[in-house]
């Protein structure tokens, strides 16, 4: 390679290195843009058997992730939702206190926020669910949990439907 080509290559690399890179969109921007801010917050309900259910969605890492905590009886789940920049998918990864590992994707269904998730239990059993979040008003959401068949289609009837009330956060 002669000096002229080396200089051109160096100038080319410098030019590429100085071009500003577009900022990666945050999950927070995505959530606001598509109007899903209403999901965030601390929610509580009582299931059909009188058991208290608590769900908490809160921002983390400067709105790059949403942390999710779910408690029902002696079952606890902790998850993290993030925006996969390469595919623009909103993905979830999490674990429960019974040894289950969960992954899923969030989507929209006529304004409802829908989480389609798959969990591998400690014994290897695979559980597939779809959790539909519907905004009823500023203080109330409805969460319906459906099983999925082997093709990934939602069961006709939910396993459980919870009407959740917004809770105040403890400081």
Backbone as a printed PyTorch tensor [residue, N CA C, xyz], in Angstrom:
tensor([[[  0.8610,  -1.1640,   0.0000],
         [  0.0000,   0.0000,   0.0000],
         [  0.9120,   1.2330,   0.0000]],

        [[  0.6440,   2.1650,  -0.9030],
         [  1.4980,   3.3510,  -0.9560],
         [  1.0170,   4.4050,   0.0260]],

        [[  1.7940,   5.4660,   0.1960],
         [  1.5280,   6.5240,   1.1630],
         [  0.1900,   7.2060,   0.8690]],

        [[ -0.1010,   7.4420,  -0.4050],
         [ -1.3500,   8.1180,  -0.7810],
         [ -2.5580,   7.2980,  -0.3150]],

        [[ -2.5740,   5.9840,  -0.5890],
         [ -3.6820,   5.1160,  -0.1830],
         [ -3.7840,   5.0360,   1.3380]],

        [[ -2.6540,   4.9980,   2.0230],
         [ -2.6520,   4.9470,   3.4770],
         [ -3.2580,   6.2290,   4.0610]],

        [[ -2.9120,   7.3770,   3.4750],
         [ -3.4810,   8.6560,   3.9270],
         [ -4.9810,   8.6990,   3.6780]],

        [[ -5.4270,   8.2420,   2.5210],
         [ -6.8600,   8.2200,   2.2080],
         [ -7.6080,   7.2860,   3.1700]],

        [[ -7.0350,   6.1330,   3.4520],
         [ -7.6500,   5.1800,   4.3810],
         [ -7.7460,   5.7870,   5.7720]],

        [[ -6.6800,   6.4390,   6.2230],
         [ -6.6690,   7.0800,   7.5420],
         [ -7.7200,   8.1720,   7.6100]],

        [[ -7.7800,   9.0280,   6.5810],
         [ -8.7980,  10.0890,   6.5560],
         [-10.2110,   9.5010,   6.5580]],

        [[-10.3960,   8.4320,   5.8100],
         [-11.7040,   7.7690,   5.7640],
         [-12.1070,   7.2270,   7.1190]],

        [[-11.1690,   6.5710,   7.8220],
         [-11.4670,   6.0440,   9.1510],
         [-11.7400,   7.1600,  10.1460]],

        [[-11.0030,   8.2530,  10.0570],
         [-11.2500,   9.4020,  10.9340],
         [-12.6320,   9.9890,  10.6770]],

        [[-13.0120,  10.0790,   9.4160],
         [-14.3220,  10.6290,   9.0660],
         [-15.4400,   9.7470,   9.6250]],

        [[-15.2800,   8.4240,   9.4890],
         [-16.2930,   7.5030,  10.0070],
         [-16.3670,   7.6070,  11.5180]],

        [[-15.2170,   7.7200,  12.1700],
         [-15.1700,   7.7940,  13.6270],
         [-15.7450,   9.0640,  14.1980]],

        [[-15.8250,  10.1170,  13.4180],
         [-16.3340,  11.3880,  13.9370],
         [-17.7850,  11.6520,  13.5780]],

        [[-18.4210,  10.7900,  12.7880],
         [-19.8350,  10.9580,  12.4630],
         [-20.6480,  10.6700,  13.7210]],

        [[-21.5210,  11.5870,  14.1360],
         [-22.2960,  11.3380,  15.3510],
         [-23.2220,  10.1340,  15.1650]],

        [[-23.2590,   9.3070,  16.1830],
         [-24.1160,   8.1250,  16.1550],
         [-25.4670,   8.5180,  16.7360]],

        [[-26.5280,   8.1270,  16.0830],
         [-27.8760,   8.4270,  16.5830],
         [-28.0680,   7.7740,  17.9390]],

        [[-28.6510,   8.5200,  18.8590],
         [-28.8820,   7.9860,  20.2000],
         [-29.8580,   6.8240,  20.1400]],

        [[-29.5380,   5.7830,  20.8970],
         [-30.4250,   4.6270,  20.9580],
         [-31.6780,   5.0160,  21.7290]],

        [[-32.8220,   4.6360,  21.2200],
         [-34.0740,   4.9520,  21.8890],
         [-34.1510,   4.1800,  23.2040]],

        [[-34.5950,   4.8660,  24.2460],
         [-34.7910,   4.2320,  25.5480],
         [-36.1520,   3.5520,  25.5660]],

        [[-36.2820,   2.5700,  26.4380],
         [-37.5780,   1.9520,  26.6570],
         [-38.5710,   3.0160,  27.1180]],

        [[-38.1150,   3.9610,  27.9440],
         [-38.9880,   5.0300,  28.4210],
         [-39.5920,   5.8430,  27.2930]],

        [[-38.7810,   6.1440,  26.2710],
         [-39.2860,   6.8780,  25.1060],
         [-40.3160,   6.0470,  24.3630]],

        [[-40.0310,   4.7750,  24.2130],
         [-40.9100,   3.8410,  23.5100],
         [-42.2580,   3.7450,  24.2330]],

        [[-42.2110,   3.5670,  25.5590],
         [-43.4370,   3.4450,  26.3640],
         [-44.2830,   4.7110,  26.2590]],

        [[-43.6310,   5.8660,  26.3640],
         [-44.3550,   7.1340,  26.2660],
         [-44.9420,   7.3280,  24.8700]],

        [[-44.1330,   7.0530,  23.8510],
         [-44.5620,   7.2270,  22.4660],
         [-45.8110,   6.4120,  22.1500]],

        [[-45.8770,   5.1930,  22.6690],
         [-47.0110,   4.3200,  22.3570],
         [-48.0960,   4.3340,  23.4340]],

        [[-47.9500,   5.1840,  24.4600],
         [-49.0180,   5.4040,  25.4290],
         [-49.2220,   4.3160,  26.4620]],

        [[-48.1630,   3.6610,  26.9030],
         [-48.3020,   2.5960,  27.9040],
         [-47.8410,   3.0160,  29.2900]],

        [[-47.7170,   4.3090,  29.5410],
         [-47.3030,   4.8020,  30.8660],
         [-48.2340,   4.3050,  31.9700]],

        [[-49.4820,   4.0720,  31.6400],
         [-50.4710,   3.6710,  32.6300],
         [-50.1400,   2.3440,  33.3040]],

        [[-49.3290,   1.5050,  32.6910],
         [-48.9820,   0.2110,  33.2860],
         [-48.0830,   0.4050,  34.5080]],

        [[-47.2340,   1.4250,  34.4560],
         [-46.2670,   1.6400,  35.5290],
         [-46.9520,   1.9920,  36.8310]],

        [[-46.4580,   1.4180,  37.9040],
         [-46.9950,   1.7080,  39.2210],
         [-47.0770,   0.4520,  40.0530]],

        [[-47.5630,   0.6560,  41.2480],
         [-47.7500,  -0.4440,  42.1920],
         [-49.2410,  -0.7520,  42.2340]],

        [[-49.5900,  -2.0230,  42.0270],
         [-50.9750,  -2.4520,  41.9070],
         [-51.2550,  -3.5810,  42.8890]],

        [[-52.5010,  -3.6730,  43.3470],
         [-52.8900,  -4.7690,  44.2340],
         [-54.3230,  -5.1910,  43.9330]],

        [[-54.5720,  -6.4740,  44.1720],
         [-55.9070,  -7.0450,  43.9670],
         [-56.0620,  -8.2310,  44.9050]],

        [[-57.2730,  -8.7430,  44.9580],
         [-57.5520,  -9.9750,  45.6850],
         [-58.1110, -10.9590,  44.6760]],

        [[-57.5300, -12.1750,  44.6320],
         [-58.0070, -13.1590,  43.6560],
         [-59.3030, -13.8130,  44.1430]],

        [[-59.8260, -14.7320,  43.3580],
         [-61.1040, -15.3880,  43.6700],
         [-61.0720, -16.1720,  44.9660]],

        [[-59.8730, -16.5570,  45.4150],
         [-59.7450, -17.3280,  46.6490],
         [-59.3910, -16.4570,  47.8470]],

        [[-59.4860, -15.1280,  47.6720],
         [-59.2090, -14.2060,  48.7680],
         [-57.7380, -13.9400,  49.0140]],

        [[-56.8950, -14.3530,  48.1060],
         [-55.4520, -14.1850,  48.2500],
         [-55.0200, -12.8300,  47.6800]],

        [[-54.1880, -12.0990,  48.4090],
         [-53.6960, -10.7950,  47.9410],
         [-52.6600, -11.0060,  46.8350]],

        [[-52.7960, -10.2020,  45.7830],
         [-51.8700, -10.2250,  44.6550],
         [-51.3020,  -8.8230,  44.5190]],

        [[-49.9690,  -8.7370,  44.3990],
         [-49.3090,  -7.4510,  44.2320],
         [-48.4450,  -7.4800,  42.9820]],

        [[-48.5440,  -6.4120,  42.1860],
         [-47.7360,  -6.2630,  40.9770],
         [-47.1310,  -4.8660,  41.0200]],

        [[-45.8500,  -4.7840,  40.7110],
         [-45.1760,  -3.4980,  40.7370],
         [-44.3190,  -3.3730,  39.4830]],

        [[-44.5890,  -2.3470,  38.6960],
         [-43.7880,  -2.0200,  37.5120],
         [-43.1150,  -0.6860,  37.7920]],

        [[-41.7850,  -0.6570,  37.7970],
         [-41.0880,   0.6050,  38.0560],
         [-39.8670,   0.7310,  37.1540]],

        [[-39.5070,   1.9920,  36.8860],
         [-38.3720,   2.2830,  36.0230],
         [-37.0620,   1.9230,  36.7000]],

        [[-36.0840,   1.5720,  35.8880],
         [-34.7150,   1.3580,  36.3460],
         [-33.7550,   1.8290,  35.2750]],

        [[-32.5150,   2.0390,  35.6640],
         [-31.4390,   2.4200,  34.7430],
         [-31.8300,   3.5740,  33.8240]],

        [[-32.2840,   4.6670,  34.4470],
         [-32.6190,   5.8760,  33.6920],
         [-33.6300,   5.6050,  32.5760]],

        [[-34.6520,   4.8210,  32.8910],
         [-35.7470,   4.4670,  31.9820],
         [-35.3140,   3.6090,  30.7870]],

        [[-34.2200,   2.8710,  30.9690],
         [-33.8300,   1.8980,  29.9410],
         [-34.4820,   0.5470,  30.1990]],

        [[-34.9260,   0.2990,  31.4390],
         [-35.5830,  -0.9560,  31.7860],
         [-36.7830,  -0.6910,  32.6830]],

        [[-37.6930,  -1.6570,  32.7310],
         [-38.7650,  -1.6670,  33.7170],
         [-38.5530,  -2.9130,  34.5610]],

        [[-38.5370,  -2.7120,  35.8720],
         [-38.4260,  -3.8170,  36.8060],
         [-39.8300,  -4.2360,  37.2080]],

        [[-40.0700,  -5.5370,  37.2250],
         [-41.3900,  -6.0580,  37.5670],
         [-41.2730,  -6.9910,  38.7550]],

        [[-42.1210,  -6.7600,  39.7430],
         [-42.2340,  -7.6550,  40.8900],
         [-43.6770,  -8.1260,  40.9530]],

        [[-43.8560,  -9.4390,  41.1360],
         [-45.1950, -10.0300,  41.2190],
         [-45.2040, -10.9680,  42.4150]],

        [[-46.1980, -10.8090,  43.2680],
         [-46.3470, -11.6860,  44.4360],
         [-47.7950, -12.1600,  44.5260]],

        [[-47.9350, -13.4600,  44.7200],
         [-49.2570, -14.0390,  44.9410],
         [-49.0620, -15.2250,  45.8760]],

        [[-49.5360, -15.0880,  47.1000],
         [-49.3200, -16.1470,  48.0830],
         [-47.8310, -16.3450,  48.3060]],

        [[-47.3610, -17.5780,  48.1630],
         [-45.9320, -17.8350,  48.3540],
         [-45.1580, -17.8460,  47.0310]],

        [[-45.7960, -17.3910,  45.9500],
         [-45.1250, -17.2890,  44.6500],
         [-44.6380, -15.8600,  44.4490]],

        [[-43.3710, -15.7320,  44.0680],
         [-42.7770, -14.4230,  43.7990],
         [-42.0320, -14.4790,  42.4750]],

        [[-42.1750, -13.4350,  41.6770],
         [-41.4720, -13.3180,  40.3900],
         [-40.7880, -11.9650,  40.3460]],

        [[-39.5540, -11.9450,  39.8360],
         [-38.8420, -10.6960,  39.5710],
         [-38.4160, -10.7300,  38.1140]],

        [[-38.7190,  -9.6640,  37.3950],
         [-38.3690,  -9.6150,  35.9800],
         [-37.8500,  -8.2490,  35.5700]],

        [[-37.3000,  -8.2320,  34.3790],
         [-36.7650,  -7.0050,  33.8090],
         [-37.2070,  -6.9470,  32.3510]],

        [[-37.7720,  -5.8160,  31.9690],
         [-38.2000,  -5.5930,  30.5900],
         [-37.2780,  -4.5580,  29.9730]],

        [[-36.8570,  -4.8270,  28.7350],
         [-35.9600,  -3.9020,  28.0450],
         [-36.3000,  -3.8510,  26.5680]],

        [[-35.8150,  -2.8120,  25.9100],
         [-36.0120,  -2.6450,  24.4760],
         [-34.8000,  -3.2230,  23.7680]],

        [[-35.0150,  -4.2340,  22.9380],
         [-33.9360,  -4.8110,  22.1330],
         [-33.7840,  -3.9280,  20.9010]],

        [[-32.7370,  -3.1250,  20.8870],
         [-32.5540,  -2.1130,  19.8400],
         [-32.5050,  -2.7140,  18.4430]],

        [[-31.8820,  -3.8720,  18.3190],
         [-31.7110,  -4.4590,  16.9850],
         [-33.0350,  -4.8670,  16.3520]],

        [[-33.9950,  -5.2960,  17.1580],
         [-35.2710,  -5.7600,  16.6150],
         [-36.4400,  -4.8610,  16.9830]],

        [[-36.2020,  -3.8700,  17.8610],
         [-37.2400,  -3.0060,  18.4020],
         [-38.3340,  -3.8040,  19.1070]],

        [[-37.9780,  -4.9800,  19.6250],
         [-38.8970,  -5.7600,  20.4370],
         [-38.7300,  -5.3620,  21.8900]],

        [[-39.8220,  -5.3960,  22.6200],
         [-39.7800,  -5.1630,  24.0530],
         [-39.8000,  -6.5500,  24.6980]],

        [[-38.6860,  -6.9040,  25.3410],
         [-38.4920,  -8.2690,  25.8420],
         [-38.4090,  -8.3040,  27.3560]],

        [[-38.7970,  -9.4450,  27.9140],
         [-38.7690,  -9.6670,  29.3520],
         [-37.8850, -10.8580,  29.6520]],

        [[-37.1430, -10.7700,  30.7460],
         [-36.3980, -11.9000,  31.2960],
         [-36.6080, -11.8720,  32.7990]],

        [[-36.8040, -13.0300,  33.4160],
         [-37.0280, -13.0400,  34.8510],
         [-36.9240, -14.4210,  35.4490]],

        [[-37.1260, -14.4650,  36.7600],
         [-37.0490, -15.7190,  37.5010],
         [-38.0570, -15.6790,  38.6400]],

        [[-38.4600, -16.8710,  39.1010],
         [-39.3750, -16.9390,  40.2330],
         [-38.7130, -17.6890,  41.3920]],

        [[-39.3580, -17.6390,  42.5390],
         [-38.7940, -18.2370,  43.7430],
         [-38.9580, -19.7530,  43.8040]],

        [[-39.4950, -20.3490,  42.7460],
         [-39.6460, -21.8050,  42.7000],
         [-38.7000, -22.4280,  41.6820]],

        [[-37.7150, -21.6450,  41.2410],
         [-36.7100, -22.1530,  40.3130],
         [-37.0500, -21.9720,  38.8510]],

        [[-38.1270, -21.2890,  38.5450],
         [-38.5220, -21.0660,  37.1550],
         [-37.7550, -19.9130,  36.5260]],

        [[-37.4440, -20.0620,  35.2500],
         [-36.7870, -19.0240,  34.4600],
         [-37.7660, -18.6350,  33.3560]],

        [[-37.9960, -17.3380,  33.1950],
         [-39.0050, -16.8330,  32.2760],
         [-38.4090, -15.9140,  31.2310]],

        [[-38.9910, -15.9570,  30.0240],
         [-38.6570, -15.0040,  28.9610],
         [-39.9400, -14.7020,  28.2110]],

        [[-39.9890, -13.5200,  27.6070],
         [-41.2050, -13.1700,  26.8910],
         [-41.0430, -11.8980,  26.0870]],

        [[-42.1200, -11.5560,  25.3870],
         [-42.1580, -10.3230,  24.5990],
         [-43.4710,  -9.6020,  24.8850]],

        [[-43.3760,  -8.2820,  24.8650],
         [-44.5410,  -7.4300,  25.0600],
         [-45.0660,  -6.9850,  23.6950]],

        [[-46.3760,  -6.8530,  23.6100],
         [-46.9980,  -6.3680,  22.3890],
         [-48.2910,  -5.6420,  22.7030]],

        [[-48.9530,  -5.2210,  21.6520],
         [-50.2010,  -4.4840,  21.7560],
         [-51.3280,  -5.3220,  21.1790]],

        [[-52.4790,  -5.2700,  21.8200],
         [-53.6830,  -5.8950,  21.2900],
         [-54.8350,  -4.9230,  21.5240]],

        [[-55.1110,  -4.0800,  20.5280],
         [-56.1900,  -3.0930,  20.5940],
         [-56.0750,  -2.2000,  21.8330]],

        [[-54.8530,  -1.7400,  22.1380],
         [-54.6230,  -0.8390,  23.2630],
         [-54.2730,  -1.5200,  24.5670]],

        [[-54.4380,  -2.8360,  24.6210],
         [-54.0320,  -3.5790,  25.8090],
         [-52.5440,  -3.9120,  25.6960]],

        [[-51.8360,  -3.8620,  26.8180],
         [-50.4370,  -4.2730,  26.8640],
         [-50.4220,  -5.7710,  27.1450]],

        [[-49.8320,  -6.5480,  26.2370],
         [-49.8880,  -8.0050,  26.3240],
         [-48.4780,  -8.5740,  26.4410]],

        [[-48.2750,  -9.3660,  27.4810],
         [-47.0090, -10.0640,  27.6800],
         [-47.2170, -11.5340,  27.3400]],

        [[-46.5100, -12.0100,  26.3370],
         [-46.5240, -13.4270,  25.9840],
         [-45.2280, -14.0090,  26.5330]],

        [[-45.3410, -14.9560,  27.4760],
         [-44.1560, -15.4470,  28.1760],
         [-44.1270, -16.9640,  28.2460]],

        [[-42.9150, -17.4700,  28.3830],
         [-42.6850, -18.9060,  28.5420],
         [-41.7660, -19.1110,  29.7290]],

        [[-42.1720, -20.0120,  30.6070],
         [-41.3660, -20.3120,  31.7860],
         [-40.9430, -21.7530,  31.7910]],

        [[-39.6860, -21.9730,  32.1080],
         [-39.1740, -23.3330,  32.2900],
         [-39.0500, -23.5310,  33.7930]],

        [[-39.8680, -24.4420,  34.3190],
         [-39.8940, -24.6860,  35.7560],
         [-38.6730, -25.5000,  36.1890]],

        [[-38.4340, -25.5690,  37.4970],
         [-37.2790, -26.2870,  38.0350],
         [-37.2660, -27.7520,  37.6070]],

        [[-38.4450, -28.3500,  37.4220],
         [-38.5210, -29.7530,  37.0050],
         [-38.4710, -29.9310,  35.4870]],

        [[-38.2750, -28.8290,  34.7540],
         [-38.1820, -28.8890,  33.2950],
         [-39.4930, -28.6710,  32.5740]],

        [[-40.6010, -28.6480,  33.3010],
         [-41.9070, -28.4130,  32.6720],
         [-41.9390, -26.9990,  32.0960]],

        [[-42.5250, -26.8720,  30.9040],
         [-42.6350, -25.5790,  30.2400],
         [-44.0620, -25.0670,  30.3880]],

        [[-44.1730, -23.8280,  30.8200],
         [-45.4800, -23.1940,  30.9770],
         [-45.5190, -21.9680,  30.0820]],

        [[-46.5790, -21.8470,  29.2730],
         [-46.7330, -20.7100,  28.3640],
         [-47.9810, -19.9370,  28.7560]],

        [[-47.8030, -18.6190,  28.8880],
         [-48.9190, -17.7720,  29.3090],
         [-48.9580, -16.5010,  28.4720]],

        [[-50.1250, -15.8890,  28.4840],
         [-50.2970, -14.5620,  27.9160],
         [-51.0060, -13.7450,  28.9900]],

        [[-50.3910, -12.6250,  29.3520],
         [-50.9290, -11.7780,  30.4100],
         [-51.3700, -10.4610,  29.7800]],

        [[-52.6600, -10.2210,  29.8270],
         [-53.2610,  -9.0500,  29.1850],
         [-53.5300,  -7.9900,  30.2410]],

        [[-52.9650,  -6.7980,  30.0210],
         [-53.1400,  -5.6520,  30.9150],
         [-54.0640,  -4.6540,  30.2190]],

        [[-55.1850,  -4.3510,  30.8480],
         [-56.1520,  -3.4050,  30.2680],
         [-56.3210,  -2.2220,  31.2130]],

        [[-56.2030,  -1.0370,  30.6590],
         [-56.3630,   0.1900,  31.4280],
         [-57.8530,   0.4990,  31.5640]],

        [[-58.3600,   0.4950,  32.7890],
         [-59.7680,   0.8290,  33.0150],
         [-59.9360,   2.3110,  33.3290]],

        [[-59.0750,   2.8330,  34.1850],
         [-59.0250,   4.2620,  34.4860],
         [-57.6870,   4.5460,  35.1640]],

        [[-57.4780,   5.7890,  35.6280],
         [-56.1790,   6.1890,  36.1870],
         [-55.7890,   5.3870,  37.4290]],

        [[-56.7690,   4.7810,  38.0910],
         [-56.4900,   4.0600,  39.3340],
         [-56.7730,   2.5680,  39.2560]],

        [[-57.1670,   2.0780,  38.0740],
         [-57.5840,   0.6830,  37.9740],
         [-57.1130,   0.0580,  36.6540]],

        [[-56.5250,  -1.1210,  36.7670],
         [-56.2230,  -1.9220,  35.5790],
         [-56.7810,  -3.3230,  35.7950]],

        [[-57.0400,  -3.9940,  34.6850],
         [-57.4760,  -5.3870,  34.7500],
         [-56.3700,  -6.2340,  34.1440]],

        [[-55.9550,  -7.2650,  34.8640],
         [-54.9250,  -8.1860,  34.3920],
         [-55.5600,  -9.5630,  34.2570]],

        [[-55.5290, -10.1000,  33.0420],
         [-56.0660, -11.4420,  32.7740],
         [-54.9220, -12.3460,  32.3570]],

        [[-54.8630, -13.5230,  32.9740],
         [-53.7970, -14.4850,  32.6980],
         [-54.4010, -15.6680,  31.9580]],

        [[-53.8840, -15.8970,  30.7450],
         [-54.3760, -16.9670,  29.8870],
         [-53.2860, -18.0180,  29.6880]],

        [[-53.6920, -19.2600,  29.5340],
         [-52.7750, -20.2900,  29.0770],
         [-52.6740, -20.2030,  27.5650]],

        [[-51.5940, -20.7270,  27.0230],
         [-51.4090, -20.7920,  25.5660],
         [-51.3410, -22.2500,  25.1410]],

        [[-51.9270, -22.5500,  23.9790],
         [-51.8510, -23.9190,  23.4770],
         [-50.4900, -24.1620,  22.8160]],

        [[-50.2870, -25.3500,  22.3000],
         [-48.9840, -25.7130,  21.7200],
         [-48.6330, -24.8790,  20.4930]],

        [[-49.6230, -24.2410,  19.8780],
         [-49.3850, -23.3790,  18.7130],
         [-49.1550, -21.9230,  19.1150]],

        [[-49.3100, -21.6340,  20.4100],
         [-49.1080, -20.2750,  20.8960],
         [-50.3620, -19.4310,  20.9130]],

        [[-51.5330, -20.0800,  20.7150],
         [-52.7920, -19.3420,  20.7370],
         [-53.3670, -19.3120,  22.1510]],

        [[-53.9590, -18.1770,  22.4780],
         [-54.5480, -17.9520,  23.7870],
         [-55.7790, -18.8200,  23.9890]],

        [[-55.9130, -19.3960,  25.2140],
         [-57.1220, -20.1270,  25.5820],
         [-58.3180, -19.1810,  25.5370]],

        [[-59.5100, -19.7260,  25.3370],
         [-60.7200, -18.9020,  25.2340],
         [-61.0330, -18.1890,  26.5450]],

        [[-60.7940, -18.8370,  27.6590],
         [-61.0900, -18.2590,  28.9660],
         [-59.7980, -18.0800,  29.7640]],

        [[-59.6860, -16.9840,  30.5160],
         [-58.4740, -16.7830,  31.3240],
         [-58.4490, -17.7230,  32.5280]],

        [[-57.2370, -18.0420,  32.9730],
         [-57.0740, -18.8000,  34.2160],
         [-57.5210, -17.9400,  35.3880]],

        [[-57.2050, -16.6430,  35.2740],
         [-57.5160, -15.7120,  36.3560],
         [-57.6540, -14.3090,  35.7840]],

        [[-58.5620, -13.5240,  36.3600],
         [-58.6880, -12.1140,  36.0160],
         [-58.6840, -11.3250,  37.3170]],

        [[-57.8030, -10.3260,  37.3560],
         [-57.6510,  -9.5060,  38.5470],
         [-57.9690,  -8.0530,  38.2250]],

        [[-58.8000,  -7.4290,  39.0300],
         [-59.0220,  -5.9930,  38.9170],
         [-58.1230,  -5.3580,  39.9680]],

        [[-57.0810,  -4.6830,  39.4930],
         [-56.0310,  -4.1510,  40.3670],
         [-56.2110,  -2.6580,  40.5940]],

        [[-56.0300,  -2.2560,  41.8280],
         [-56.1100,  -0.8500,  42.2170],
         [-54.7000,  -0.3120,  42.4270]],

        [[-54.4850,   0.9240,  41.9880],
         [-53.1860,   1.5720,  42.1640],
         [-52.9250,   1.7970,  43.6540]],

        [[-51.7160,   1.4830,  44.0750],
         [-51.2950,   1.6650,  45.4570],
         [-50.3110,   2.8170,  45.5480]],

        [[-50.2670,   3.4760,  46.6700],
         [-49.2640,   4.5330,  46.8380],
         [-47.9240,   3.8590,  47.1430]],

        [[-46.8620,   4.4700,  46.6250],
         [-45.5170,   3.9330,  46.8720],
         [-45.0160,   4.4230,  48.2110]],

        [[-44.3960,   3.5210,  48.9490],
         [-43.7720,   3.9080,  50.2250],
         [-42.4570,   4.5750,  49.9280]],

        [[-42.1790,   5.6580,  50.5900],
         [-40.9250,   6.4000,  50.3750],
         [-39.8260,   5.8370,  51.2180]]])
